[in-house]
């Protein structure tokens, strides 16, 4: 009887260790993500003038998506409203909702768009 209790205790202990390690890993990943976003707090990217490098500083914007945004802007002119980004291939409402706080809409002359 003692042997089975001992084996059971070791399995429970191992399970708790694995659960603790898993939680620790998830926390580390979340902290890294938060640190990246924290660097951008208070910073915005002007969608009418941003370069690829500036766009990819925004969380969730990939280099490919940044290039598509710039291609669209060059083909159609300045964005009139931020929601116009939804016309860019690969841009979704969910993505816009998540990153809208990092985006700014100003004209090429530096004047804020009153659209």
C-alpha positions as CSV (number, residue, x, y, z in Angstrom):
1,X,0.0,0.0,0.0
2,X,2.8,2.4,0.8
3,X,4.4,1.9,-2.6
4,X,1.2,2.9,-4.5
5,X,0.7,6.0,-2.3
6,X,4.3,7.0,-2.9
7,X,4.0,6.5,-6.7
8,X,0.7,8.5,-6.7
9,X,2.4,11.3,-4.7
10,X,5.3,11.5,-7.2
11,X,2.8,11.7,-10.1
12,X,0.8,14.5,-8.4
13,X,4.1,16.3,-7.6
14,X,5.3,16.0,-11.2
15,X,1.9,17.2,-12.5
16,X,2.1,20.3,-10.3
17,X,5.6,21.0,-11.4
18,X,4.6,20.8,-15.1
19,X,1.6,23.0,-14.5
20,X,3.7,25.5,-12.7
21,X,6.3,25.5,-15.5
22,X,3.6,25.9,-18.1
23,X,2.1,28.9,-16.3
24,X,5.6,30.4,-15.9
25,X,6.2,30.1,-19.7
26,X,2.8,31.7,-20.5
27,X,3.6,34.6,-18.2
28,X,7.0,35.1,-19.8
29,X,5.5,35.2,-23.3
30,X,2.8,37.7,-22.2
31,X,5.4,39.9,-20.5
32,X,7.4,40.0,-23.7
33,X,4.4,40.9,-25.7
34,X,3.4,43.6,-23.2
35,X,6.9,45.0,-23.2
36,X,6.8,45.4,-27.0
37,X,3.4,47.2,-26.8
38,X,4.6,49.3,-23.9
39,X,7.4,50.7,-26.0
40,X,4.8,52.2,-28.3
41,X,2.5,53.7,-25.7
42,X,2.0,57.3,-26.6
43,X,3.4,56.8,-30.1
44,X,1.3,56.8,-33.2
45,X,2.0,56.1,-36.9
46,X,0.6,58.5,-39.5
47,X,-0.9,56.2,-42.1
48,X,-0.5,58.8,-44.8
49,X,3.3,59.2,-44.4
50,X,4.5,56.0,-42.6
51,X,7.3,54.0,-44.1
52,X,7.4,50.2,-44.0
53,X,9.8,50.4,-41.0
54,X,7.4,52.7,-39.1
55,X,4.4,50.5,-39.9
56,X,6.1,47.3,-38.6
57,X,6.7,49.0,-35.3
58,X,2.9,48.7,-34.8
59,X,1.9,45.4,-33.1
60,X,0.5,42.9,-35.5
61,X,1.6,44.7,-38.7
62,X,3.9,42.6,-40.7
63,X,6.3,43.8,-43.4
64,X,4.0,42.3,-46.1
65,X,1.0,44.1,-44.8
66,X,2.9,47.4,-44.4
67,X,4.0,47.1,-48.0
68,X,0.4,46.5,-49.1
69,X,-0.8,49.6,-47.1
70,X,1.8,51.7,-48.8
71,X,1.0,50.3,-52.3
72,X,-2.7,51.1,-51.7
73,X,-1.9,54.6,-50.5
74,X,0.3,55.3,-53.6
75,X,-2.4,53.9,-55.9
76,X,-5.4,55.8,-54.4
77,X,-3.9,58.8,-52.6
78,X,-4.1,59.7,-48.9
79,X,-6.4,57.9,-46.6
80,X,-9.4,60.0,-45.8
81,X,-10.6,57.9,-42.8
82,X,-8.7,55.2,-40.8
83,X,-11.4,52.7,-41.7
84,X,-10.2,52.9,-45.3
85,X,-7.5,50.5,-44.3
86,X,-10.1,47.8,-44.6
87,X,-9.8,48.2,-48.4
88,X,-6.2,46.9,-48.1
89,X,-5.9,43.2,-48.9
90,X,-5.3,41.3,-45.6
91,X,-6.6,44.0,-43.3
92,X,-9.5,43.0,-41.1
93,X,-11.9,44.8,-38.8
94,X,-10.5,42.8,-35.9
95,X,-7.0,43.9,-36.7
96,X,-8.1,47.5,-37.1
97,X,-9.9,47.3,-33.7
98,X,-6.7,46.0,-32.0
99,X,-4.3,48.6,-33.5
100,X,-6.4,51.7,-34.0
101,X,-4.8,53.4,-31.0
102,X,-1.4,53.2,-32.7
103,X,-2.7,54.9,-35.9
104,X,-2.9,58.6,-36.7
105,X,-4.5,60.2,-39.8
106,X,-2.8,63.3,-41.0
107,X,-2.5,64.8,-44.4
108,X,0.8,65.0,-46.2
109,X,1.1,68.6,-45.3
110,X,1.1,67.7,-41.6
111,X,-2.4,69.0,-41.1
112,X,-4.7,66.7,-39.1
113,X,-7.5,65.4,-41.3
114,X,-10.9,66.6,-40.2
115,X,-12.7,63.9,-42.1
